[in-house]
């Protein structure tokens, strides 16, 4: 296998980032000042990216490090000669509140929105050594703060910024407690998450003792002390130095670790991180975690019991070979100042900066920073922005940590704190080393399940881990290990993933069988599990198997899994796998083979693949037809013709009533609801209807369907007719014949089966064809007369049709019938004939009179005339009409003969125009003479003068012609 540095199997010197690990963890960089210094620095503070510098001339420089070019230059209200030089300053974490203390006991307050320090009258004469800011970090006012003085007093104060000259800055100042130890060198107040906002923890340090108090404070209304209640009700837990060794000359300080910066590239688990405290004393640096529980005085004992001492001698004695050591310097007795980073303690010892890992005490940085004669004025920490600063009287240095938690995982690993080591391991190689060490440790302790979970994420050889669990008979641990290992392989490692997944199937089946056997025999699986617990474990393992199948079904080979699970006889697991991979054919086949129809239907109703329904419809229609049809009717993507074989097979074996036939039910749904036009579907429905035995007595269902099809049936009429004839469905046959227009065949069929009434109904349907209707009625009459015993029946039948006469029925009577039996009908017929003859005679007389009138009208036409005025013009050429031969029409339009002829030729049809031209040619060239010429002239006049070209059909044909032609002046039509 080729090495991949990203998979975390082994470490290599070529791994990116290794060069950074060889760099020092800390670096001290001198800050290049962009402004001139008028006096030496005497004090400095930094918070929230704001730097405050106090000069010996009483001036204060406030610098926003985000905009270092903008510097606020602030003066104290009085000169240093009056109030003394600035001794120290205190800046809250938000950089909103600054308290300035002078050497003569004058104290001033400066808000971040102000450039004018205000004197604190109530604190005049109080030499402030430490301040504990309010945990809520307010910005408008300080709210309740604790102030430690050099005389051992602890005060509570409330300072509020005001622009009014006469109003004091302090709302109140109250002395809470006095310590006999001397100056209060450090104060810290915080809240305990989960204990309520009224529970506070207070840590107080002096040169010889460290105090820890936990309790509830009073109401915070801003008008009075809230810490009095806590100091009165609670006794502090004290950590004290031996008095014989306490040295008052040594520096003393209490520092707290900065806020934890959340790495956006790493997941945040939501837990509240504990801060770390460090107390500088003559013995060294006493440090530990500020634990967050319990919320009682026992918290102090727990904090102090877990704290450790970093001896002064370890830090104050320089050693050759320390990181960054530049030169040997004389040993200093005491540490001047300390600061806390997240994992290290930074100490200022003379001209050296020393950094020690607070977990191991190992010195990771020892560097001489200051020049000969230089003296540092302090170490400052911006606890919100995690920056660290060293100040001298004229220079500023920034202590820059570089990936300071790079080795924390190693330290945690040595301490066997594997969870913490994994949390601080950044690279895959580091995480892998932690996982292997953690797994080995757990395996040695017999914690196989826990070891399996860790090994699954490590690069420890697969065969080594697997054999270790097998040798120790730990199938559960092996299962967990394989599950974890499977998740580490990439999708491209198909073979590895498939092999492990198949092995897990075998392990799951063996485990389930073992648990089943235990439950069946009611024996105990182990000394710790009873049968009830075994049942719970069985459910848990089965749920784990199902989750595994759902997650890794793409890694499993179908045939292998079927073979493995089948060999163990695990029906439920087999079907669950098949269902998970959507192998519904397998599941359906499985249930069908076992004739468990309800289970098969339950699987089928979740399907949408039409082929599944086509494959299993035949067998399911045979056994659970009604339920299957319910499912089929909910499927909109089926092709009904593909289900016809199953429906016909079902109908062939069905013996029940027609109303409960499920094949008909489904076909009617397809026809009526889905509006199917497939002739195969309709023919199948007709076939089932026609072949059912109950139709012999009652054809109403079949007839109802046939009638619903109307004049354009979807079924094949010939096919339906053959079926109905085959099964003697007379009514249906007659209906089909009628719908095909074969009335005679329908009547003959009805009469052949003695269905006279049906024949009459069919005969009446031919009402649009009277001759055919009469023929049909005669056929029916012949049948009726042949079946009747007397003339009366024939006479009654005669009255039912208005087309039949008595003479039409006489040929059907027997030869021996006596005329007296229908004498009255014959007389009636003769009288009817007489009336018809009279009517015809009147019509003939009326026709003769009409002919005479027409002759008179024709003779009168020869005498018609029209009056033409002398100046009348031709309607075509506008020349005088009388200038040559012309035509005058009854509409009073008149035209020259040649003008009219031209227009008629233009608008007449091809045949008529051709004839006109022929006549004109023959007449003009003298091709005809005598009588024939006169006849042709008369024909030509008749063709030309047939109709007026302005108001006859000629005018109608010209409706699409425009009024204004292209060669005419359009302006003449303007209104």
C-alpha positions, 0 to 999 in steps of 0.5 A: 500500500502506498503511503498516504500522509493524510490517512493517519497510519504513520508519521513521517518527516515529510508531513506538512507542518513538521517544520513548524513543530521544530520552531520555538513555541514562543517568540518575543518580538520588539514593537516598533513605536510609531511615535516619539516618547516624551518620558519613560513608561511607568505602567502599562495595561492592555485589554480588548486590543487596547493598549494603555501606557502611563508616562512619568510626566503624568500623561496617559496614551490610549492606543487602539491596536486596530487603528494604532495611528489614532492615539488618545493623549490624556493628562491627569487633572493635576501635575505629578508634583502634586499627586505623584507619579502614576504607580499602577493602572487597572484596566477591565477586560473590555477596556471600558474602565481604567483606574489610575493609582498615583504614588501619593494615594490619589486614584482616578477613573477614566471611561473609554468614552472620555478623555478626562480622568475623574478623581475617586474621592472615596478611594483617596488615600487607598493604595490599590494593589488589585481589582476583581472586575464584575463577571458580567463585564458591563461597559456603561459602569463597573457595577460591583467590583472588589478592590484590594488594598496594600493595608489588607483591606478588601473593598466593594465599590461601584463606579459609574461614568458621569459627565456632571462635574459635581457628581461623584464617580463612586456610587458607594464604597464599602469595606468588606474584610481586612486581612492581617497578611499585608497587601492584597496582591490579587483578586478574582471573581467569577460565576459558576455555570449552572449555579445561578447568577447570585452564586459567586466564587472569590479568590484572594491572594496575599504574599503568604496565603491564598483564599477561596470563597464560594457563596451567594451574594445579595440583590444587585440593585446598584444601591448597596453592597452585594458581597457583604452577605457572602463574606459574612456567611462563608468561611474561606478555604485557605492555602498557606505558605509555611510562615518560617519560609515566607519571604515578604521581599518576594513578588506576589501576584494572582493571574488567571488564564485568558479566554478560550479561543474557539477554533472554527475548524474544529467542532465545539462540543458546547462544554464550558472550559475551566480557567486556570489560576497561578499564584506567584509566591516566594516558593514558586508558582502555585497553579491549578484549575478553577473547577466549576463544581460543586457549588459549596465550600468543598470546591475550594478544597478540591481546587487546592488539592488538585493544584501543583507547585512549580518550584522557584528554583526550577525557573530561576536557575538558567541551564545550558541548552534551553530553547533560545538561551542566549547567554548565561546570567546570574541567578535571581532569587525571585520571579518578578512577574508571571502571566498565564497562556492556555498551556504555559506559565510565562515568568519574568526573571530579571532580564529573562523570559522563561516559559514552562509547560504548566502540565509537566513543569518543563521549560520550553523557552528561556530567553534573555530579552532585556539589555544590561541595565534595563528593567521591566515594569510588568507583564500584561495579558489581554485575556480576551484577545489572547495577546501577551506583552512585556513592558520596560521603561522605553520599549514594548515587546510582544510575546507571541505563542506559536501553536503552543498546544502542539505537544499537549497531546503527547503530555496527555498521552503520557498521563494516560488521559486519552480523551484529552489527548485525542481532543488536542491531537491535530494531525492524522498521525497524532490522532492515530498514535493516541488511538493505538496507545489508547487501544493497547491500554484498554486491551490490557485492562480487559476493556475489549468493547472500548478498545474495539471502538478506539482500534477501529479509528487507528492504523494498528494492523488489521490482522493483529487486532482481529486475531487479538479479539478472536484469541480472547473470544470477544465476538462483540468487540470484534464486531465493533472493531470491524464496524469502525474499521469499515467506516475508515476505508474509502469508497474506492476500496471496494474489495476491503469494504466488501470483505469486512461487510460480509464478515460482519454479516456472518458475525451478526448472524452467529450472535443472533443465533446465540441469543435466540438459543439462549432465550429458547433454552431459558439459560443464562448467557453469562453470569451477568445477563438473565433471560430478560436482559438477553431478550433486550440484547437480542433486540439491540443486536437486531437493531444494530444489524438493521442499521448496518444493512441500511448504511452499508448495503452498497458494500454487500454482495447480494449472492454472498449475503443471501447464502450466509443468512440463508445458511443460518436460517434467519428469515427476518434478517434475510427479508430485511436485507432484501427489502433494504436493497429493494430486491422485491422480487426476492421478497415476493417470491419468498412469500409466494412460495410459502403461500403467505399471501398477506405478507406478499400483498404487504410487500406488493403494495409498496411497489411502483415497478409495473413488472412486479405486478405483471409477474405476480398477478396471476398467482395472487389473483388466484388466491387473494383476488379482492385484495390484489384488485384493491392494490391494482386500483391504486397503481396509476402506471400499470398497463391493463392489457398486461394483466389480461392473462391473470384476469382470464386465468382467474375467471376460468377458475371462478365459480361465484356470482357475476357481481363478485367477480374481481376481474370484472371489477378491475376491468370496469374500473379501468373502463369507467375510471381510467377511461381506457380505449384499449380494445383488448381490455374491452374485448376481455370484459365482453368475453367474461360477461358473455361466457359467465353461466349466469348471463344465460338467464340474465343478460342485464350486466352485459347489455348495460355495458354494450349500451354504455358504449354508444354508437362508437364502441371500443370493443370489436363488434365482430368478436363480441357477436361471435361470442354472444352467438356462441353462448346464445346471448340473444338480447346482446346479439340483437343489440350488436346487430342493431349497432352495426346497422344489420336490422334484418339479421337482428330481427331474424335472430330474434324471430328464430329464438321466438323473441317477437317483442325483441324483433318488434323493438329492432324493427322500430329502430329502422325508422329512418328507412321506411322500406326496410322498416316495412320489410322488418315488420312484414317478417315479424308479421309473418312470424306472428301470423304463423304462430296465431290461431285466428285472424284476430291476432293478425288484425291486432298486430296490423294496428301496431304498425302504420306501414302495414296494410291488410293486403300486405298480410293476405299472402301470409294467411292460410288458403282456407281462411274465410274472407268474412273474418276480416271483411271489415278490414277489407272494407276499410282498406277500400274506403281508404283507397277511394279517399286516396283516389279523390285526393289524387284527382284534386291534385291533378286538377290543381296541376293542370290549372297551374300549367295554364297559368304558366303558359299565360305568364310566358306569353306575357314575357314577350310583351315586356319593354324598358324605357331608355332615356336619350342621354343614358350612358353605358355602365361600363364605358360611360359612352352614350348607350344609343351609339351602338347595340346594347342590353337593358336589364330589368334592374334598369342597368344598361350596357353596350353589347361589346362592353357587356361581353368583355365583362362576362368573359372576365367573370364567367367560368372557363366553360361558359367563356369558351362557348362565348368565344366560339360563338363570337368567332363563328359569327364574326368570320361567317362560318355559319349562315342562315337559320343556324347563324340566327340560332347561334346569335340567339345563343350568344345573346342568351349567354351574354345577357343572362344576368346583369353584371352589377347586381347578379351573382357576377357582383357577388364574385367580385366582393374581394376586389378593392374599391380603389385600384392601384391606377386610381387616385386614392385622394378622391376617396378622402372624406 
